[in-house]
Amino acid sequence: MTRQNPDLHLLQLTGEDQRSLEDKRWIYIWMSLGPLIGQSVAYTVQLHQAVRDPFVIYGYPVVASLLMAGVLWNLLGGYSRLVGSVAVVLVSLVAVAHSVAFALDPHLPGMLLYINTGSYWTLAINASFILTFMRIRPAATLIAALFVVVAALPWLLNPAAFAPFAVPLLRSQVTLLTLLVTMGCLAWYRARFTERAAEALMLRELALTDLFVPAGRPGEFSQNPVSRSS
């Protein structure tokens, strides 16, 4: 028995389902173009600075290549659950890699009131993609696991360097957690709104179908519950 292709259902999509895929494709395009433009600007600025972030210098070109591939894939009309799952894995690895680079080489300032939070913004951006692709429950589980890993890495890999910056680091992590929870609540509301809208549309279609079905055809069951029970 051959294994069924999980993307064969796309051949049967019409109407609203097809338009929904088109909308989702354009969402992915803009979600890729935004970080691509921002990272290109940050990379150009970083090249002219005396102190260079290793993740920006070596990691941004790799991430930019992935973003460009995502833009081209969606512009050409591509959609695949497998490709989407691979993208979720890649953005998760990018978030962890950026946090590892930050923990090993944080470039901490002289003032104890501020700390670099670039890796936290990376996780927030990648979490937005995860929430658009996955269902709310597995997406929330994955994002929660990523947050725990990202928050623990500075204390696991470089505790001596971060000890004087415990308060600003904790403040940044709480801000990140608040942002992720807010995004999760919005994604949950979106999912519930979509489910209720789909249910309302289905009930409307059923009502219209019952309204225009001719009654009294020979061989049809009576709509009277008393007749059915007898």
C-alpha positions as CSV (number, residue, x, y, z in Angstrom):
1,M,0.0,0.0,0.0
2,T,1.4,3.3,-1.0
3,R,1.5,6.2,1.4
4,Q,-1.0,8.9,0.5
5,N,0.4,12.3,-0.3
6,P,-0.7,14.8,2.3
7,D,-1.0,17.5,-0.3
8,L,-3.4,15.6,-2.7
9,H,-6.4,17.4,-1.1
10,L,-5.2,20.6,-2.7
11,L,-6.4,19.3,-6.1
12,Q,-10.0,19.4,-4.8
13,L,-10.0,22.9,-3.4
14,T,-12.3,25.4,-5.0
15,G,-14.0,28.6,-4.1
16,E,-13.5,29.9,-0.6
17,D,-10.8,27.3,0.2
18,Q,-8.7,28.3,-2.8
19,R,-9.1,32.0,-1.9
20,S,-8.1,31.3,1.6
21,L,-4.9,29.6,0.4
22,E,-4.1,32.6,-1.8
23,D,-4.6,35.0,1.1
24,K,-2.3,32.8,3.3
25,R,0.3,32.7,0.6
26,W,0.4,36.5,0.4
27,I,0.6,36.7,4.2
28,Y,3.7,34.5,4.0
29,I,5.2,36.7,1.3
30,W,4.9,39.9,3.3
31,M,6.0,38.1,6.5
32,S,9.2,37.1,4.6
33,L,9.7,40.5,2.8
34,G,9.5,42.5,6.0
35,P,12.3,40.7,7.9
36,L,14.3,40.4,4.6
37,I,14.4,44.2,4.2
38,G,15.1,44.8,7.9
39,Q,17.9,42.3,8.0
40,S,19.4,43.7,4.8
41,V,19.5,47.2,6.4
42,A,20.9,45.8,9.7
43,Y,23.6,43.9,7.9
44,T,24.7,46.9,5.9
45,V,24.9,49.0,9.0
46,Q,26.7,46.3,10.9
47,L,29.4,46.2,8.3
48,H,30.4,49.8,9.0
49,Q,30.5,49.4,12.8
50,A,33.6,48.7,14.8
51,V,32.0,46.0,17.0
52,R,30.3,43.4,14.9
53,D,27.7,40.9,16.0
54,P,28.8,37.4,14.8
55,F,25.2,36.3,14.3
56,V,24.5,39.3,12.1
57,I,27.6,38.9,10.0
58,Y,27.4,35.1,9.5
59,G,23.8,34.3,10.3
60,Y,21.9,37.0,8.5
61,P,23.1,35.9,5.0
62,V,21.8,32.4,5.7
63,V,18.5,33.7,7.0
64,A,18.1,36.1,4.1
65,S,18.6,33.2,1.7
66,L,15.8,31.2,3.4
67,L,13.5,34.3,3.4
68,M,14.2,34.9,-0.3
69,A,13.5,31.2,-1.1
70,G,10.2,31.5,0.9
71,V,9.2,34.6,-1.1
72,L,9.9,32.9,-4.5
73,W,8.2,29.7,-3.4
74,N,5.0,31.5,-2.6
75,L,5.1,33.9,-5.6
76,L,5.3,30.8,-7.9
77,G,2.2,29.5,-6.2
78,G,3.8,26.8,-4.1
79,Y,2.0,25.4,-1.1
80,S,2.9,22.2,0.8
81,R,2.4,21.0,4.3
82,L,5.8,19.4,4.2
83,V,7.5,22.6,3.1
84,G,5.6,24.5,5.8
85,S,6.7,22.0,8.5
86,V,10.3,22.3,7.4
87,A,9.9,26.1,7.6
88,V,8.6,25.8,11.2
89,V,11.7,23.7,12.1
90,L,14.0,26.2,10.4
91,V,12.6,29.3,12.1
92,S,12.8,27.5,15.4
93,L,16.4,26.6,14.9
94,V,17.2,30.2,13.8
95,A,15.6,31.5,17.1
96,V,17.7,29.1,19.2
97,A,20.9,29.8,17.2
98,H,20.5,33.6,17.6
99,S,20.0,33.1,21.4
100,V,23.1,30.8,21.6
101,A,25.1,33.5,19.8
102,F,23.8,36.1,22.2
103,A,24.6,34.0,25.3
104,L,28.1,33.2,24.2
105,D,29.0,36.7,22.9
106,P,26.5,39.2,24.4
107,H,28.5,42.5,23.9
108,L,27.2,43.7,27.2
109,P,27.3,47.5,27.8
110,G,28.9,49.3,30.6
111,M,25.6,50.5,32.1
112,L,23.6,47.9,34.1
113,L,20.2,49.3,32.9
114,Y,20.2,48.0,29.3
115,I,20.8,44.7,27.6
116,N,20.7,43.7,23.9
117,T,17.4,42.0,23.1
118,G,17.9,41.2,19.4
119,S,17.5,37.5,19.9
120,Y,14.2,38.0,21.7
121,W,12.8,39.9,18.7
122,T,13.9,37.1,16.5
123,L,11.9,34.7,18.5
124,A,8.8,37.0,18.5
125,I,9.0,37.3,14.7
126,N,9.4,33.6,14.2
127,A,6.6,32.9,16.7
128,S,4.2,34.9,14.5
129,F,5.0,32.6,11.5
130,I,4.5,29.5,13.7
131,L,1.1,30.8,14.8
132,T,-0.1,31.4,11.2
133,F,0.9,27.9,10.0
134,M,0.2,25.5,12.9
135,R,-3.0,25.0,14.9
136,I,-3.2,27.0,18.1
137,R,-2.4,24.2,20.6
138,P,0.7,22.7,19.0
139,A,1.9,26.2,18.1
140,A,1.5,27.4,21.7
141,T,3.4,24.4,22.9
142,L,6.3,24.9,20.6
143,I,6.5,28.6,21.3
144,A,6.4,28.0,25.1
145,A,9.3,25.4,24.7
146,L,11.3,27.9,22.6
147,F,10.8,30.6,25.2
148,V,12.0,28.3,28.0
149,V,15.1,27.4,26.0
150,V,15.8,31.1,25.0
151,A,15.4,32.3,28.6
152,A,17.6,29.6,30.1
153,L,20.5,29.8,27.6
154,P,22.2,32.9,29.1
155,W,22.3,31.3,32.5
156,L,23.4,27.9,31.2
157,L,26.1,29.0,28.8
158,N,27.5,32.2,30.3
159,P,26.2,32.9,33.8
160,A,29.2,34.9,35.0
161,A,28.7,37.5,32.3
162,F,25.0,37.9,32.8
163,A,25.0,37.9,36.6
164,P,25.4,41.7,36.9
165,F,22.7,42.2,34.3
166,A,20.1,39.9,36.0
167,V,17.5,42.6,36.4
168,P,17.5,44.1,32.9
169,L,17.7,40.5,31.4
170,L,14.7,39.5,33.5
171,R,12.8,42.6,32.4
172,S,13.5,41.8,28.8
173,Q,12.4,38.2,29.2
174,V,9.2,39.3,30.9
175,T,8.5,41.7,28.1
176,L,9.1,38.9,25.6
177,L,6.7,36.6,27.5
178,T,4.0,39.3,27.6
179,L,4.3,39.8,23.8
180,L,4.2,36.0,23.1
181,V,1.1,35.6,25.3
182,T,-0.6,38.5,23.6
183,M,0.1,37.0,20.2
184,G,-1.2,33.6,21.4
185,C,-4.4,35.1,22.6
186,L,-4.9,36.9,19.3
187,A,-4.3,33.6,17.4
188,W,-6.8,31.8,19.6
189,Y,-9.4,34.5,19.0
190,R,-8.7,34.3,15.3
191,A,-9.2,30.5,15.3
192,R,-12.4,30.7,17.3
193,F,-13.7,33.4,15.0
194,T,-12.9,31.3,12.0
195,E,-14.6,28.3,13.4
196,R,-17.8,30.2,14.3
197,A,-17.9,31.9,10.9
198,A,-17.5,28.6,9.1
199,E,-20.3,27.1,11.3
200,A,-22.6,30.0,10.6
201,L,-21.9,29.7,6.9
202,M,-22.7,26.0,6.9
203,L,-25.9,26.5,8.8
204,R,-26.9,29.2,6.3
205,E,-26.2,26.9,3.4
206,L,-28.2,24.1,5.1
207,A,-31.1,26.4,5.7
208,L,-31.2,27.5,2.0
209,T,-30.9,23.9,0.9
210,D,-33.9,22.9,3.0
211,L,-35.9,25.9,1.8
212,F,-35.5,25.2,-1.8
213,V,-35.8,21.3,-1.7
214,P,-39.1,20.3,-3.4
215,A,-41.5,18.5,-1.0
216,G,-43.6,15.5,-1.6
217,R,-41.5,13.6,-4.1
218,P,-42.4,10.0,-4.5
219,G,-40.1,7.7,-2.6
220,E,-38.8,10.4,-0.2
221,F,-39.2,10.1,3.5
222,S,-41.7,12.5,5.0
223,Q,-40.3,15.4,6.9
224,N,-43.0,15.0,9.6
225,P,-41.5,13.4,12.7
226,V,-44.8,11.7,13.5
227,S,-44.8,10.0,10.1
228,R,-41.2,8.8,10.5
229,S,-42.0,7.3,13.9
230,S,-45.0,5.5,12.6
